Amino acid sequence: MKRSNENENDFISENNEKKRKIIDENELIKKFLCSNFYIDKTLLIKDFIEDKSSIIRVITPSGYGKTVNLNMFRYFFEMNYKDENNNENKKFFENLNIAKETKDGESYIDLYQGKFPVVYINFDDIYLKKSFDETIENFKRFVQKLYSYYGNIKNENLSDYEKEMIKNFKNCKANIYDLKVSIDILCKYLYNTFDKKIILLIDNYDSLILDSLNTPFFNDLYSFNQELLSNIFQKKRYIFKSFITANNKYNKYFSVTDLELQKLLFEFKLENKSEKF
């Protein structure tokens, strides 16, 4: 069964020179963290922008494309911090579905691509240790790596206390109280530096909590996690949009639909084996 918003005309014969190609260039696959090939889900970008909710949460099983889509978001929205006029990632989207979309006479690529500071957080990268204190030490290193990603961006609009905290984050010397505001401070830091609101992408936000369910320090870690997230979203004025995890209307972007499967089988010349899928 095809989705109601899919067009059968998208499935074009091999002899048609306008046939849409599957994007399987090695660089694109590597950047979006795909396994073997990439299925164009870039219209999710349009839905994300047009959704009136400032925070969108997606809930799907592991392996359904959450990380791929978040990486797609990152490379679509993220600006070049060293040279705002040098848009290095535009080339990845020029032949994808989002390139065909317009708003008020302008393309979505011209309006939104490479225009925002992006904060991407994958909680799977914070490894659970044998104790709460050891896990917090791991989180310190995670925050250090996160801040280091943005290099030596100068900002004179921060207080001396905030500048000292950023220094401690980069040197892995922050205390637990400062760690609870580490992501909030990073969003403020980028917002004040570039005078642009943030795209916040949080992947697997509950993984650390789920991993710690049977540990004696679950309550401490749960409280820490809740305070960390609360501090981010209490001051949403720094944030343009957040994509965390999914309500049902976004399910079409996670996993493969029947029509997309037909296209894959056609491209790989496996039409006669469709019954096996």
Backbone bond lengths (Angstrom), bond angles and torsions (degrees), N, CA, C in turn:
res aa  C-N    CA-C-N  psi(-1)  N-CA   C-N-CA  omega(-1)  CA-C   N-CA-C  phi
1 M - - - 1.468 - - 1.523 109.27 -
2 K 1.337 117.14 131.60 1.459 119.40 -179.98 1.519 109.41 -90.75
3 R 1.329 116.83 157.42 1.449 121.55 175.15 1.524 109.31 -69.55
4 S 1.325 117.49 151.55 1.458 121.55 -175.45 1.519 111.97 -65.38
5 N 1.337 118.21 -25.73 1.457 119.94 -177.10 1.519 112.52 -94.29
6 E 1.337 117.67 7.40 1.451 120.69 177.98 1.519 109.91 -91.09
7 N 1.303 115.54 147.00 1.453 122.32 -177.65 1.516 109.15 -110.80
8 E 1.340 116.60 124.55 1.451 119.81 179.42 1.526 111.56 -60.72
9 N 1.338 116.58 -24.74 1.460 119.57 -179.32 1.521 112.74 -69.14
10 D 1.340 116.57 -12.82 1.459 119.57 176.67 1.526 110.51 -66.57
11 F 1.353 115.82 -21.26 1.466 119.87 -177.74 1.524 107.51 -92.58
12 I 1.339 116.52 96.96 1.459 122.36 -169.41 1.517 109.64 -106.69
13 S 1.330 116.70 146.86 1.453 120.74 -176.28 1.513 111.73 -64.71
14 E 1.326 115.92 157.23 1.453 122.13 -176.13 1.523 111.43 -63.88
15 N 1.351 117.96 -27.20 1.452 121.44 -176.69 1.525 113.02 -81.24
16 N 1.322 116.77 -10.10 1.461 119.87 -178.83 1.519 108.75 -81.77
17 E 1.342 115.72 123.20 1.466 119.51 -176.24 1.518 112.42 -67.49
18 K 1.338 116.80 -14.89 1.457 119.96 179.77 1.525 111.54 -92.67
19 K 1.304 117.04 7.76 1.467 121.45 -178.79 1.521 111.54 -54.62
20 R 1.337 116.04 130.73 1.449 119.38 179.00 1.513 109.75 -71.56
21 K 1.299 116.99 131.32 1.450 121.86 -178.18 1.520 110.68 -93.88
22 I 1.316 116.41 147.79 1.455 120.82 171.86 1.526 107.38 -73.58
23 I 1.319 116.29 132.29 1.454 120.25 -179.11 1.523 108.13 -81.59
24 D 1.316 118.00 103.35 1.455 120.08 -177.35 1.526 111.89 -128.33
25 E 1.341 117.24 21.05 1.452 119.99 176.64 1.527 109.40 -61.46
26 N 1.313 115.09 140.33 1.465 119.89 -174.87 1.520 112.27 -57.78
27 E 1.320 116.60 -38.21 1.463 119.12 -177.03 1.521 111.27 -67.47
28 L 1.330 117.11 -40.51 1.453 120.97 178.43 1.522 111.15 -66.14
29 I 1.322 116.48 -43.92 1.466 120.77 178.15 1.528 110.58 -60.13
30 K 1.321 116.14 -41.95 1.463 120.62 -179.63 1.517 111.29 -65.76
31 K 1.330 117.10 -43.84 1.458 120.69 -176.59 1.521 112.25 -67.96
32 F 1.321 116.30 -40.26 1.460 119.64 -178.56 1.525 112.22 -85.83
33 L 1.337 116.81 -1.00 1.462 122.75 179.12 1.524 112.27 60.93
34 C 1.343 116.69 40.93 1.464 121.41 175.49 1.527 109.23 -80.25
35 S 1.324 116.10 160.13 1.465 119.83 179.11 1.519 111.60 -78.71
36 N 1.344 116.51 -56.09 1.460 119.82 -175.07 1.528 113.43 -132.69
37 F 1.317 117.33 -34.06 1.453 121.21 -179.34 1.523 108.24 -150.41
38 Y 1.338 115.36 168.37 1.460 119.93 -178.06 1.520 110.18 -119.24
39 I 1.329 116.97 128.26 1.456 123.18 173.12 1.520 107.66 -100.52
40 D 1.311 116.00 128.98 1.463 121.61 -172.65 1.530 111.54 -67.33
41 K 1.326 116.47 108.25 1.459 122.86 175.98 1.526 110.53 -116.65
42 T 1.318 117.86 23.86 1.464 120.44 -171.25 1.524 113.77 -69.32
43 L 1.348 118.62 -13.57 1.462 118.43 175.28 1.523 111.69 -68.17
44 L 1.320 117.08 -13.97 1.460 120.41 171.13 1.528 110.08 -59.82
45 I 1.311 117.55 -32.24 1.465 121.31 178.21 1.522 110.32 -59.76
46 K 1.327 116.28 -45.40 1.466 120.52 178.90 1.528 110.95 -63.11
47 D 1.330 117.06 -46.20 1.465 120.51 179.54 1.518 111.04 -60.92
48 F 1.318 116.45 -40.73 1.467 121.86 178.64 1.525 110.66 -61.03
49 I 1.321 117.36 -45.78 1.463 121.47 -179.12 1.523 111.23 -65.93
50 E 1.336 116.62 -43.54 1.458 120.85 -173.93 1.525 113.29 -80.48
51 D 1.318 117.92 -17.61 1.462 120.35 178.01 1.530 109.50 -62.52
52 K 1.319 116.58 131.74 1.467 120.35 -176.91 1.527 112.68 -72.91
53 S 1.328 117.17 -14.43 1.463 120.40 178.15 1.519 109.78 -75.24
54 S 1.307 116.65 137.38 1.466 119.79 177.39 1.521 111.36 -82.08
55 I 1.332 116.12 -22.29 1.465 121.35 178.86 1.520 108.85 -124.29
56 I 1.322 116.89 124.04 1.462 121.92 178.79 1.523 108.21 -118.79
57 R 1.320 115.82 128.93 1.460 121.22 -177.54 1.521 109.61 -115.46
58 V 1.311 116.27 131.01 1.467 122.51 -176.66 1.518 109.73 -116.65
59 I 1.330 116.70 128.57 1.457 121.18 178.85 1.520 108.40 -121.90
60 T 1.313 117.52 109.21 1.464 122.30 176.02 1.526 108.58 -142.02
61 P 1.314 117.96 160.51 1.469 120.15 177.51 1.523 111.77 -65.55
62 S 1.304 115.77 162.10 1.462 121.12 175.22 1.523 109.94 -60.30
63 G 1.328 116.08 139.51 1.448 120.76 178.56 1.514 114.47 90.98
64 Y 1.329 118.02 5.69 1.461 121.50 -178.69 1.526 113.69 -98.83
65 G 1.322 117.69 12.21 1.458 119.51 170.04 1.508 116.75 98.23
66 K 1.342 118.22 10.66 1.461 118.68 -179.52 1.523 111.63 -61.32
67 T 1.323 116.79 -48.22 1.463 120.70 -177.02 1.519 111.20 -66.89
68 V 1.329 117.34 -38.33 1.472 120.62 177.11 1.525 110.13 -60.72
69 N 1.340 116.71 -45.42 1.459 119.36 -178.97 1.525 112.45 -68.07
70 L 1.319 117.55 -36.24 1.461 119.37 177.73 1.525 111.06 -67.49
71 N 1.326 117.18 -37.70 1.464 119.46 175.31 1.526 111.37 -67.04
72 M 1.332 116.17 -36.73 1.460 119.82 173.83 1.526 110.24 -59.62
73 F 1.329 116.93 -46.63 1.468 121.16 175.86 1.526 111.01 -55.57
74 R 1.309 114.81 -47.02 1.467 118.99 -176.06 1.527 111.08 -58.95
75 Y 1.313 116.27 -48.99 1.458 118.72 -177.51 1.524 112.34 -72.85
76 F 1.316 117.28 -22.08 1.467 118.80 175.37 1.525 111.13 -76.15
77 F 1.320 117.25 -50.12 1.463 120.63 -170.93 1.531 113.92 -85.01
78 E 1.337 117.87 -28.87 1.461 119.59 -166.06 1.525 113.11 -70.45
79 M 1.307 114.66 131.50 1.461 122.44 178.48 1.525 110.52 -80.60
80 N 1.298 115.95 165.17 1.455 122.04 171.94 1.528 107.01 -86.93
81 Y 1.330 116.98 111.86 1.467 120.38 -172.79 1.527 112.47 -70.87
82 K 1.312 117.32 -25.72 1.460 120.52 -179.24 1.522 112.20 -86.37
83 D 1.337 116.43 -30.82 1.463 120.78 -177.90 1.525 108.37 -148.14
84 E 1.331 116.73 98.03 1.458 121.62 -175.19 1.523 112.67 -62.79
85 N 1.317 117.78 -21.10 1.461 121.43 -178.50 1.534 113.20 -88.90
86 N 1.322 116.47 -5.47 1.464 121.30 -178.99 1.526 108.92 -105.88
87 N 1.333 116.19 96.93 1.457 122.02 -175.00 1.532 109.40 -92.85
88 E 1.314 116.75 93.08 1.462 121.82 -172.70 1.528 113.62 -75.36
89 N 1.340 117.41 -23.90 1.465 120.04 -172.25 1.524 114.32 -97.32
90 K 1.306 117.78 -4.15 1.464 121.22 -177.64 1.526 111.82 -56.97
91 K 1.332 116.09 -37.35 1.469 121.08 -175.74 1.527 112.79 -58.79
92 F 1.334 117.29 -26.96 1.460 120.05 -177.30 1.524 112.52 -73.39
93 F 1.330 117.83 -17.26 1.467 121.39 -173.31 1.524 114.01 -112.92
94 E 1.309 117.61 -6.54 1.465 120.44 -172.61 1.522 113.60 -66.48
95 N 1.343 118.25 -22.99 1.458 121.34 179.95 1.527 112.55 -112.76
96 L 1.331 116.08 14.27 1.464 120.50 179.38 1.528 110.33 -101.33
97 N 1.319 116.77 171.11 1.465 121.05 -173.35 1.521 113.63 -58.37
98 I 1.313 117.65 -34.88 1.458 120.24 -176.57 1.525 111.31 -63.73
99 A 1.323 117.66 -24.83 1.467 121.46 -179.55 1.522 111.87 -66.50
100 K 1.338 117.07 -21.10 1.468 121.29 -178.39 1.533 112.00 -86.29
101 E 1.318 117.16 -11.36 1.462 121.31 -174.12 1.522 111.44 -87.70
102 T 1.344 115.57 140.41 1.463 121.08 179.39 1.521 110.72 -129.32
103 K 1.313 114.78 159.60 1.460 122.03 176.63 1.526 107.86 -144.15
104 D 1.327 115.65 119.37 1.470 121.00 -177.94 1.528 111.68 53.67
105 G 1.333 115.40 38.11 1.450 120.00 175.57 1.510 115.92 86.01
106 E 1.335 117.30 -3.60 1.463 120.89 178.46 1.519 110.02 -116.03
107 S 1.317 116.75 149.03 1.458 120.46 -179.34 1.521 110.17 -74.59
108 Y 1.319 115.36 153.09 1.462 119.86 176.98 1.527 110.77 -63.22
109 I 1.307 116.76 -31.22 1.464 119.55 177.83 1.520 110.23 -63.77
110 D 1.348 117.47 -46.60 1.460 120.29 179.88 1.525 112.28 -66.47
111 L 1.322 116.24 -33.15 1.465 119.88 -176.98 1.521 113.44 -79.50
112 Y 1.337 117.12 -37.14 1.459 119.17 -167.31 1.526 115.51 -125.71
113 Q 1.313 118.53 -23.13 1.460 119.10 -172.65 1.532 111.20 -72.08
114 G 1.342 115.61 127.18 1.458 121.27 178.63 1.510 114.69 70.11
115 K 1.346 117.30 25.91 1.469 120.72 -172.80 1.533 114.28 -106.95
116 F 1.328 118.84 -4.34 1.461 120.45 -169.97 1.532 112.57 -130.16
117 P 1.332 116.71 147.99 1.468 118.49 161.01 1.532 107.77 -69.13
118 V 1.313 116.20 140.20 1.466 120.74 -178.95 1.522 108.76 -124.74
119 V 1.319 115.35 132.75 1.463 121.17 171.59 1.517 107.05 -111.39
120 Y 1.336 115.91 116.71 1.466 121.93 -179.64 1.527 108.49 -113.70
121 I 1.325 115.26 125.09 1.462 121.43 -178.15 1.519 108.64 -127.87
122 N 1.318 116.71 124.67 1.458 121.12 174.60 1.533 107.92 -115.42
123 F 1.325 115.73 109.69 1.460 119.65 -176.83 1.523 112.40 -68.92
124 D 1.310 117.28 -12.82 1.468 119.69 173.44 1.530 111.36 -66.92
125 D 1.329 116.68 -19.14 1.466 120.83 -179.83 1.526 112.91 -82.23
126 I 1.336 116.82 -3.19 1.469 121.31 177.54 1.519 106.99 -102.57
127 Y 1.309 116.17 106.82 1.462 119.77 -172.34 1.529 111.85 -84.99
128 L 1.312 114.22 134.61 1.457 120.86 177.08 1.528 109.62 -72.52
129 K 1.313 116.07 132.63 1.463 121.36 178.64 1.528 109.96 -110.60
130 K 1.310 116.28 -169.38 1.467 120.41 -173.56 1.520 113.16 -78.70
131 S 1.317 117.37 -15.58 1.459 120.43 -179.18 1.522 109.51 -142.32
132 F 1.317 115.73 166.16 1.454 121.08 178.30 1.526 110.82 -62.81
133 D 1.331 116.72 -45.80 1.461 120.53 -178.16 1.530 111.83 -61.89
134 E 1.322 116.90 -40.64 1.468 120.21 178.65 1.537 111.11 -66.51
135 T 1.327 115.95 -37.41 1.463 120.12 178.42 1.525 110.59 -66.23
136 I 1.320 116.64 -39.23 1.476 120.66 177.28 1.525 110.01 -65.23
137 E 1.321 118.03 -36.05 1.467 120.11 175.24 1.524 110.62 -62.04
138 N 1.330 116.24 -38.43 1.458 119.97 175.16 1.528 111.21 -63.61
139 F 1.326 115.32 -39.13 1.464 119.18 178.49 1.526 110.53 -65.28
140 K 1.311 117.88 -36.18 1.468 121.08 175.37 1.517 110.89 -56.92
141 R 1.328 116.22 -45.56 1.469 120.04 -179.95 1.529 111.06 -67.51
142 F 1.324 115.77 -33.95 1.462 120.12 176.14 1.535 110.36 -63.13
143 V 1.317 116.80 -45.26 1.469 121.60 179.53 1.533 110.25 -66.16
144 Q 1.314 116.63 -39.96 1.471 120.33 177.62 1.530 110.25 -58.03
145 K 1.316 116.60 -45.89 1.465 120.90 179.61 1.524 110.88 -65.33
146 L 1.329 116.55 -38.57 1.461 121.37 -179.79 1.530 110.94 -62.88
147 Y 1.315 116.95 -46.39 1.473 120.70 179.40 1.525 111.10 -67.93
148 S 1.317 116.54 -36.59 1.466 120.01 -178.62 1.519 111.93 -64.51
149 Y 1.329 116.81 -26.14 1.464 121.31 -179.72 1.530 111.56 -57.58
150 Y 1.334 116.01 -32.59 1.468 120.12 -175.37 1.526 113.01 -89.41
151 G 1.322 115.95 1.85 1.460 119.35 175.05 1.511 112.52 68.79
152 N 1.320 115.99 -152.78 1.468 121.92 -177.01 1.525 111.30 -100.26
153 I 1.342 115.10 59.08 1.463 119.74 177.51 1.526 108.61 -68.55
154 K 1.319 116.17 127.84 1.460 120.73 -179.12 1.523 109.90 -89.72
155 N 1.324 115.83 139.34 1.452 120.18 177.55 1.521 109.26 -149.03
156 E 1.322 114.85 119.85 1.458 120.14 -178.92 1.524 112.29 -99.41
157 N 1.345 116.63 3.00 1.461 119.93 -177.35 1.528 112.92 -91.81
158 L 1.321 116.48 3.85 1.456 120.55 178.92 1.515 110.61 -94.16
159 S 1.320 115.38 153.66 1.463 119.64 175.57 1.523 109.57 -71.53
160 D 1.338 116.12 162.96 1.467 120.19 177.66 1.528 110.62 -60.13
161 Y 1.324 116.46 -36.24 1.465 120.37 179.61 1.537 110.65 -65.04
162 E 1.336 116.40 -42.84 1.461 120.27 179.47 1.531 111.09 -66.93
163 K 1.323 116.71 -38.09 1.465 120.34 177.43 1.529 110.51 -63.68
164 E 1.315 115.84 -39.07 1.466 119.80 178.51 1.524 110.61 -66.91
165 M 1.341 116.58 -39.06 1.455 120.03 177.80 1.529 110.88 -63.22
166 I 1.323 117.32 -43.11 1.466 121.06 179.62 1.527 110.05 -61.83
167 K 1.312 115.68 -40.77 1.466 120.13 176.61 1.527 110.46 -60.24
168 N 1.337 116.18 -43.16 1.469 120.55 178.97 1.526 111.78 -66.56
169 F 1.327 117.09 -38.47 1.465 120.05 177.05 1.523 110.53 -60.50
170 K 1.318 116.53 -44.28 1.464 121.17 -177.40 1.529 111.57 -70.35
171 N 1.331 116.52 -26.12 1.465 120.97 -179.67 1.521 112.46 -98.32
172 C 1.329 116.37 5.87 1.473 121.58 178.11 1.527 111.93 61.14
173 K 1.327 115.96 38.57 1.464 120.52 -177.36 1.528 112.95 -120.75
174 A 1.307 117.99 12.07 1.462 120.81 -176.74 1.520 111.16 -71.55
175 N 1.338 116.39 146.17 1.464 119.93 174.64 1.535 109.14 -85.44
176 I 1.317 116.62 171.71 1.461 120.67 -173.35 1.522 112.00 -64.32
177 Y 1.332 117.48 -30.66 1.464 120.69 -178.97 1.524 110.49 -70.22
178 D 1.322 116.35 -40.12 1.459 120.04 176.80 1.529 111.61 -70.38
179 L 1.331 116.93 -34.10 1.464 119.83 178.47 1.525 111.67 -60.87
180 K 1.322 117.07 -31.41 1.467 120.77 -179.56 1.530 112.26 -67.07
181 V 1.320 117.54 -19.97 1.475 120.70 177.97 1.531 111.07 -112.49
182 S 1.325 117.07 11.71 1.468 120.50 -173.49 1.529 112.55 -62.44
183 I 1.331 118.11 -41.13 1.463 120.51 -179.24 1.522 110.18 -74.66
184 D 1.314 116.22 -38.32 1.461 120.61 176.58 1.534 110.96 -60.45
185 I 1.321 116.93 -44.44 1.468 121.18 178.90 1.522 110.64 -64.41
186 L 1.334 117.34 -38.27 1.460 120.48 178.78 1.530 110.52 -63.46
187 C 1.328 117.37 -43.43 1.468 120.57 178.07 1.526 111.09 -61.77
188 K 1.329 116.14 -43.48 1.469 120.38 178.34 1.519 110.67 -64.14
189 Y 1.305 116.16 -41.61 1.467 123.89 179.63 1.530 110.66 -57.64
190 L 1.321 116.46 -48.39 1.460 120.74 -179.07 1.528 111.45 -71.82
191 Y 1.323 116.21 -39.26 1.469 120.72 178.89 1.529 110.77 -61.09
192 N 1.312 116.72 -46.90 1.466 120.29 -178.75 1.527 112.27 -70.08
193 T 1.315 116.52 -32.50 1.462 120.15 -178.28 1.519 111.96 -69.92
194 F 1.339 116.54 -45.32 1.463 120.26 -173.00 1.523 113.53 -105.25
195 D 1.338 116.19 -3.85 1.472 121.21 -178.74 1.527 110.67 55.44
196 K 1.327 115.02 40.24 1.460 121.86 178.86 1.517 108.84 -138.92
197 K 1.334 116.25 141.41 1.452 119.76 177.72 1.529 110.76 -70.78
198 I 1.318 115.04 159.89 1.461 123.15 -170.74 1.526 111.46 -95.78
199 I 1.321 115.99 143.45 1.465 121.51 161.82 1.524 105.97 -94.67
200 L 1.323 116.68 118.09 1.469 121.96 -178.67 1.523 109.54 -106.42
201 L 1.329 116.70 121.65 1.459 122.97 -179.25 1.521 108.42 -118.99
202 I 1.321 116.78 119.38 1.459 121.39 -179.41 1.523 108.96 -120.32
203 D 1.314 116.34 118.12 1.462 122.67 -176.41 1.529 109.45 -105.34
204 N 1.341 115.99 133.74 1.474 121.45 175.97 1.526 111.78 55.76
205 Y 1.334 115.76 46.58 1.460 119.68 -172.97 1.532 113.44 -61.65
206 D 1.325 117.63 -22.84 1.464 120.30 -177.18 1.524 113.38 -101.40
207 S 1.333 117.83 2.50 1.468 119.56 -172.69 1.528 112.15 -64.33
208 L 1.311 117.22 -40.94 1.462 120.59 -179.16 1.529 110.91 -64.42
209 I 1.319 116.31 -39.69 1.465 121.07 179.06 1.529 110.59 -66.62
210 L 1.323 116.07 -45.28 1.467 119.54 179.59 1.523 111.77 -63.18
211 D 1.332 116.28 -38.53 1.469 120.01 179.26 1.524 112.13 -65.72
212 S 1.333 116.22 -26.22 1.471 119.66 -174.80 1.532 113.57 -96.61
213 L 1.330 116.85 6.61 1.472 120.10 -174.36 1.521 113.28 -53.36
214 N 1.308 118.30 -40.10 1.468 121.73 -174.96 1.522 113.00 -100.81
215 T 1.324 116.27 21.56 1.463 120.00 178.30 1.522 109.88 -101.83
216 P 1.340 117.77 157.14 1.467 119.60 178.95 1.528 113.10 -72.44
217 F 1.339 117.11 -10.89 1.470 119.07 -178.76 1.534 112.31 -108.49
218 F 1.340 116.37 20.95 1.466 119.99 -179.96 1.527 111.57 -56.71
219 N 1.326 117.87 -47.27 1.468 120.66 -176.84 1.526 111.93 -60.78
220 D 1.327 116.57 -41.54 1.461 120.26 179.24 1.528 111.00 -64.52
221 L 1.323 116.00 -42.84 1.465 119.85 -178.36 1.527 110.78 -70.30
222 Y 1.325 116.21 -37.94 1.460 120.18 178.06 1.529 110.32 -62.52
223 S 1.322 117.01 -44.29 1.467 121.14 178.92 1.523 111.41 -62.90
224 F 1.325 115.37 -41.97 1.471 119.92 178.38 1.531 110.35 -61.27
225 N 1.315 116.27 -45.68 1.461 121.62 -178.73 1.531 111.45 -63.24
226 Q 1.328 116.00 -41.95 1.460 120.48 179.90 1.527 111.32 -64.63
227 E 1.317 116.76 -42.89 1.471 119.80 178.74 1.521 111.29 -66.26
228 L 1.331 116.61 -38.42 1.465 121.21 178.18 1.526 110.40 -58.91
229 L 1.341 117.35 -49.52 1.455 121.74 -178.14 1.526 111.83 -70.74
230 S 1.327 116.26 -37.85 1.472 119.54 179.07 1.520 111.32 -62.79
231 N 1.310 116.58 -39.68 1.460 120.11 179.77 1.534 111.86 -65.16
232 I 1.324 116.60 -30.66 1.470 119.91 177.79 1.521 110.39 -69.92
233 F 1.324 116.27 -49.36 1.468 119.61 -168.61 1.520 114.08 -90.59
234 Q 1.332 117.50 -6.31 1.458 119.30 171.83 1.525 111.13 -70.58
235 K 1.325 116.23 -24.54 1.467 120.92 -177.77 1.526 109.21 -118.93
236 K 1.308 115.28 61.39 1.461 120.42 -174.27 1.525 112.89 -69.63
237 R 1.316 117.96 -5.51 1.469 119.02 -177.28 1.525 111.77 -64.04
238 Y 1.330 117.95 -18.17 1.466 120.85 177.03 1.526 112.10 -82.08
239 I 1.334 116.64 -13.12 1.467 120.70 -166.87 1.529 111.02 -113.04
240 F 1.327 116.29 129.11 1.462 122.06 175.46 1.526 110.40 -79.35
241 K 1.325 116.28 -52.29 1.453 122.08 179.60 1.521 109.58 -149.34
242 S 1.327 115.35 148.94 1.470 120.99 175.06 1.519 109.40 -127.75
243 F 1.331 115.75 136.05 1.468 121.40 174.98 1.518 106.73 -121.60
244 I 1.297 116.01 112.09 1.462 119.41 -174.32 1.525 111.08 -110.33
245 T 1.229 115.85 -60.31 1.472 116.76 178.38 1.481 113.94 -153.81
246 A 2.530 149.82 -141.57 1.500 109.19 -171.03 1.486 108.17 -154.55
247 N 1.238 114.49 138.57 1.452 115.55 171.69 1.517 109.26 -81.22
248 N 1.326 116.47 169.15 1.465 120.77 -166.41 1.522 114.27 -60.30
249 K 1.318 118.26 -30.20 1.457 117.90 -174.84 1.518 112.92 -69.96
250 Y 1.341 117.44 -8.70 1.462 119.78 176.56 1.526 112.64 -101.30
251 N 1.332 117.49 1.46 1.460 119.59 -177.34 1.521 113.26 -61.26
252 K 1.349 117.00 -25.65 1.466 119.55 -179.12 1.516 112.28 -63.99
253 Y 1.326 117.31 -17.27 1.460 120.11 -178.50 1.523 112.81 -93.76
254 F 1.332 117.51 -2.21 1.451 121.12 -179.25 1.530 108.49 -121.07
255 S 1.314 116.94 123.55 1.468 127.26 -172.43 1.518 109.12 87.15
256 V 1.339 117.01 -173.72 1.455 123.47 -172.58 1.528 109.46 -114.58
257 T 1.343 117.23 129.57 1.452 121.49 177.64 1.523 109.82 -82.54
258 D 1.343 116.91 168.71 1.461 121.14 179.86 1.522 111.74 -60.48
259 L 1.332 117.05 -43.88 1.454 119.65 -178.26 1.527 111.17 -66.28
260 E 1.335 116.43 -39.50 1.464 119.67 177.74 1.526 110.52 -64.71
261 L 1.337 116.59 -37.04 1.461 120.24 177.18 1.529 110.82 -64.16
262 Q 1.347 116.93 -41.17 1.462 120.17 177.32 1.527 110.74 -59.27
263 K 1.305 116.48 -41.65 1.466 120.82 -179.19 1.526 110.83 -65.19
264 L 1.323 115.95 -40.77 1.463 119.78 177.92 1.530 111.00 -62.73
265 L 1.326 116.12 -46.43 1.461 119.99 179.81 1.523 111.24 -61.61
266 F 1.332 115.73 -38.58 1.465 120.23 178.24 1.521 111.01 -64.35
267 E 1.330 117.27 -45.41 1.461 121.51 -177.69 1.525 111.69 -63.65
268 F 1.351 115.57 -35.07 1.460 119.22 -178.45 1.536 112.56 -97.37
269 K 1.360 114.58 12.74 1.469 120.83 176.13 1.536 112.25 56.98
270 L 1.324 115.34 45.77 1.466 121.20 -179.45 1.524 111.29 -120.40
271 E 1.345 117.12 24.84 1.461 120.00 -175.52 1.524 112.78 -57.06
272 N 1.335 116.25 -35.32 1.468 120.44 -176.32 1.522 112.58 -73.91
273 K 1.321 117.10 -4.96 1.467 121.03 179.47 1.520 111.57 -110.54
274 S 1.330 116.74 14.19 1.468 120.27 -174.44 1.522 112.58 -59.48
275 E 1.371 117.21 -30.72 1.459 118.68 -178.23 1.524 112.36 -64.53
276 K 1.338 117.46 -21.08 1.467 120.43 -179.65 1.520 112.72 -78.86
277 F 1.337 116.32 -9.74 1.447 120.27 -178.42 1.519 112.03 -108.21
